[in-house]
């Protein structure tokens, strides 16, 4: 990762949440290259550099929604964390689910953190800014 540039893969099927995340990251201190896919199957293709994702940058962080079509976040997380090439990439679950079973299952599958999406623009912006600040100014990320 360049000192002031971060690559984030956002796996999110809700266009409104994609835009809120994009806006929140745009106001942060770190320049972010945000790549977005709308389901887990595309996320895995992205990570493997397959098809339209040939030559993309490896993400420094994955923001993963749980409830999506095609391949949900739980299945995607399981595959990411069981692949020796991808398991070191931090995965932050960012979802509407507050279910204790989802929290426990996500951590069992190797999630690095679990955040419930807040309701309201300002609260969402605050959460996105906190994610950015934590992962890109406080944490030492693994080398690519």
C-alpha positions as CSV (number, residue, x, y, z in Angstrom):
1,X,0.0,0.0,0.0
2,X,1.3,3.4,-0.9
3,X,1.6,5.6,2.2
4,X,-1.5,7.6,1.3
5,X,-3.4,5.3,-0.9
6,X,-5.5,2.3,0.1
7,X,-7.3,-0.3,-2.0
8,X,-10.7,-1.4,-0.7
9,X,-12.9,-4.1,-2.2
10,X,-16.5,-3.3,-1.2
11,X,-18.8,-6.3,-1.7
12,X,-22.3,-4.8,-1.5
13,X,-25.5,-5.2,-3.5
14,X,-27.3,-2.1,-2.2
15,X,-26.5,0.9,-4.5
16,X,-27.4,3.4,-1.8
17,X,-25.0,1.8,0.7
18,X,-22.3,1.8,-2.1
19,X,-22.8,5.5,-2.6
20,X,-22.8,6.3,1.2
21,X,-19.6,4.3,1.6
22,X,-18.0,6.1,-1.4
23,X,-19.0,9.5,0.0
24,X,-17.7,8.6,3.5
25,X,-14.3,7.4,2.2
26,X,-14.0,10.5,0.0
27,X,-14.0,12.7,3.1
28,X,-11.3,10.8,4.9
29,X,-7.6,11.4,5.3
30,X,-6.5,8.5,3.2
31,X,-6.8,8.4,-0.6
32,X,-8.9,5.3,-1.3
33,X,-9.2,3.3,-4.5
34,X,-12.6,1.8,-4.0
35,X,-13.6,-1.2,-6.1
36,X,-17.1,-2.5,-5.9
37,X,-18.8,-5.8,-6.7
38,X,-22.3,-6.7,-5.9
39,X,-22.1,-10.4,-4.8
40,X,-19.7,-12.9,-3.4
41,X,-19.0,-14.7,-6.7
42,X,-17.8,-11.5,-8.3
43,X,-15.7,-10.8,-5.1
44,X,-13.9,-14.1,-5.6
45,X,-13.4,-13.5,-9.3
46,X,-11.9,-10.1,-8.4
47,X,-9.5,-11.6,-5.9
48,X,-8.4,-14.2,-8.4
49,X,-8.1,-11.6,-11.2
50,X,-10.5,-13.5,-13.4
51,X,-12.4,-12.2,-16.4
52,X,-13.1,-8.5,-16.2
53,X,-11.0,-8.3,-13.0
54,X,-7.7,-9.3,-14.7
55,X,-4.9,-7.0,-13.5
56,X,-6.9,-5.4,-10.6
57,X,-5.0,-4.4,-7.5
58,X,-5.1,-6.7,-4.5
59,X,-7.2,-5.1,-1.8
60,X,-5.8,-3.9,1.5
61,X,-9.2,-4.4,3.1
62,X,-12.5,-6.1,2.2
63,X,-15.8,-4.6,3.3
64,X,-18.3,-7.5,3.0
65,X,-22.0,-7.4,3.3
66,X,-23.6,-10.7,4.5
67,X,-27.0,-10.7,2.7
68,X,-26.4,-10.7,-1.1
69,X,-27.6,-12.6,-4.1
70,X,-25.7,-15.4,-6.0
71,X,-23.2,-16.0,-3.2
72,X,-23.8,-14.5,0.2
73,X,-21.2,-12.9,2.5
74,X,-20.9,-16.0,4.8
75,X,-20.0,-18.3,1.9
76,X,-17.6,-15.7,0.5
77,X,-15.9,-15.1,3.9
78,X,-15.4,-18.9,4.3
79,X,-13.8,-19.1,0.9
80,X,-11.6,-16.1,1.4
81,X,-10.3,-17.2,4.8
82,X,-9.7,-20.8,3.6
83,X,-7.5,-19.7,0.7
84,X,-3.9,-19.3,1.6
85,X,-3.5,-16.5,-1.0
86,X,-6.3,-14.4,0.5
87,X,-6.7,-15.2,4.2
88,X,-4.3,-12.5,5.3
89,X,-6.5,-9.8,3.7
90,X,-8.6,-8.2,6.6
91,X,-12.3,-8.7,6.1
92,X,-14.7,-6.3,7.8
93,X,-18.3,-7.4,7.9
94,X,-20.5,-4.4,7.2
95,X,-24.1,-5.4,7.3
96,X,-27.6,-4.6,8.5
97,X,-27.8,-7.8,10.5
98,X,-27.7,-7.5,14.3
99,X,-28.3,-11.2,14.8
100,X,-26.0,-12.8,17.3
101,X,-25.8,-15.9,15.2
102,X,-24.4,-13.8,12.3
103,X,-21.9,-12.2,14.5
104,X,-20.7,-15.5,16.0
105,X,-20.7,-17.3,12.6
106,X,-18.7,-14.4,11.0
107,X,-16.0,-14.5,13.6
108,X,-15.9,-18.3,13.4
109,X,-15.3,-18.0,9.7
110,X,-12.4,-15.6,10.3
111,X,-13.9,-12.1,10.0
112,X,-11.5,-9.4,11.4
113,X,-14.4,-7.2,12.6
114,X,-18.2,-7.0,12.5
115,X,-20.0,-3.7,12.2
116,X,-23.8,-3.2,11.9
117,X,-24.7,-0.5,9.4
118,X,-26.2,2.4,11.2
119,X,-29.3,4.1,10.1
120,X,-29.0,7.7,9.0
121,X,-26.5,9.6,6.8
122,X,-24.4,11.1,9.5
123,X,-24.1,7.9,11.5
124,X,-23.1,6.0,8.3
125,X,-20.5,8.6,7.4
126,X,-19.1,8.4,10.9
127,X,-18.8,4.6,10.8
128,X,-17.1,4.6,7.4
129,X,-14.6,7.3,8.6
130,X,-13.9,5.2,11.7
131,X,-13.2,2.1,9.5
132,X,-10.9,4.1,7.3
133,X,-9.0,5.6,10.2
134,X,-8.6,2.4,12.1
135,X,-7.5,0.2,9.2
136,X,-5.3,2.7,7.5
137,X,-3.8,4.9,10.2
138,X,-3.7,2.6,13.3
139,X,-3.3,-0.9,12.1
140,X,-0.2,-2.5,10.5
141,X,-1.5,-4.4,7.5
142,X,0.2,-7.5,6.1
143,X,2.3,-7.0,3.0
144,X,0.7,-7.9,-0.3
